[in-house]
Structure formats: structure tokens, C-alpha cells
Amino acid sequence: MKKIYDRDQIFDEERRSDFLWCLHCERTYNRGAYRLVDGLQMCPYPDCDGDTVLDGWDWEQVREANPDYPLIPEEGKQYPLYPK
């Protein structure tokens, strides 16, 4: 049985990357990955309280503002939206 990804049900957006970036922890994860917490699809990192629907941004959108970021992000590495 295929998992239903809430983000894809709520937003009709052009899928530009296989990765999402979390606004809360500033790390990336594979699109479709999540932790289920009280019925909510949350960022897959256990120490993060971001959700995949509102806090998950398409990685290519983040890269537009940060062109030095890699096409394929490193798992677990933080990528600040506004680097110093």
C-alpha cells in the first residue's frame, strides 16, 4: 500500500527536487519521508518539531537563494537559509 504524503495532498506545487528543507532544523530530507506524531507528518529528524506540510520547503527554492549549496544535499547537515 502506498503512503499518502499530506504535503502532496494539500499543495499543488511543481516538484523541482527530490529533497525538502526544514524551516525548523535547517536540514534536508528525502521528499516523502516523515515521522508520524499524533497523526501529523513531522520532519524525520527526531530532535525537530517541524512538520512536513508547512515547514518543508522544496530544496531547489532554498538553492535559488543559496546557489553555492549542492544539488544533492548532505544528510543531517544544516543549511541555513541566510548563511553568515
C-alpha positions as CSV (number, residue, x, y, z in Angstrom):
1,M,0.0,0.0,0.0
2,K,1.4,3.4,-1.0
3,K,1.7,6.0,1.8
4,I,-0.2,9.2,1.3
5,Y,2.0,12.2,1.7
6,D,-0.1,15.0,3.2
7,R,2.0,17.8,1.6
8,D,1.2,16.5,-1.9
9,Q,-2.5,16.4,-1.0
10,I,-2.5,20.0,0.3
11,F,-0.2,21.8,-2.1
12,D,-0.4,21.6,-5.9
13,E,3.2,22.7,-6.5
14,E,5.7,21.9,-9.1
15,R,8.0,19.3,-7.8
16,R,11.5,20.6,-8.5
17,S,13.6,18.4,-6.2
18,D,13.6,15.0,-4.5
19,F,14.5,16.8,-1.2
20,L,12.8,19.1,1.2
21,W,14.4,21.5,3.6
22,C,13.0,22.0,7.1
23,L,12.4,25.6,8.3
24,H,12.8,24.5,11.9
25,C,16.1,22.5,11.9
26,E,17.5,23.7,8.5
27,R,18.3,20.1,7.4
28,T,17.2,18.3,4.3
29,Y,15.4,15.0,3.9
30,N,14.0,12.9,1.1
31,R,10.6,14.1,-0.2
32,G,8.1,11.7,1.3
33,A,10.0,10.9,4.4
34,Y,8.4,11.8,7.8
35,R,7.8,10.7,11.4
36,L,4.2,10.2,12.4
37,V,3.4,12.0,15.6
38,D,-0.2,12.1,16.9
39,G,-1.4,11.8,13.3
40,L,0.8,14.6,11.9
41,Q,3.6,14.1,9.4
42,M,6.6,15.7,11.1
43,C,10.2,16.3,10.0
44,P,12.0,12.9,10.0
45,Y,14.7,14.2,12.4
46,P,13.8,13.1,15.9
47,D,15.0,16.3,17.6
48,C,13.0,18.6,15.3
49,D,9.4,19.8,15.8
50,G,8.8,21.0,12.3
51,D,6.1,19.4,10.1
52,T,6.4,18.4,6.5
53,V,3.5,20.4,5.2
54,L,4.2,23.9,6.3
55,D,7.9,23.7,7.4
56,G,9.1,21.6,4.5
57,W,10.4,23.7,1.5
58,D,11.4,22.4,-1.8
59,W,15.3,22.2,-1.8
60,E,15.5,24.0,-5.2
61,Q,13.8,27.0,-3.7
62,V,16.4,27.2,-1.0
63,R,19.2,26.8,-3.5
64,E,17.9,29.7,-5.6
65,A,18.8,32.0,-2.7
66,N,21.9,30.0,-1.9
67,P,23.5,28.9,-5.3
68,D,26.6,27.5,-3.5
69,Y,24.5,24.8,-1.9
70,P,24.9,21.4,-3.5
71,L,22.3,19.9,-5.9
72,I,22.2,16.8,-3.7
73,P,22.4,17.9,0.0
74,E,24.3,16.0,2.7
75,E,22.0,14.1,5.1
76,G,21.9,15.6,8.6
77,K,23.9,18.8,7.6
78,Q,22.4,22.1,8.4
79,Y,21.9,24.6,5.6
80,P,21.0,28.0,6.9
81,L,18.6,29.9,4.8
82,Y,20.6,33.1,5.5
83,P,24.3,32.0,5.9
84,K,26.6,34.4,7.7
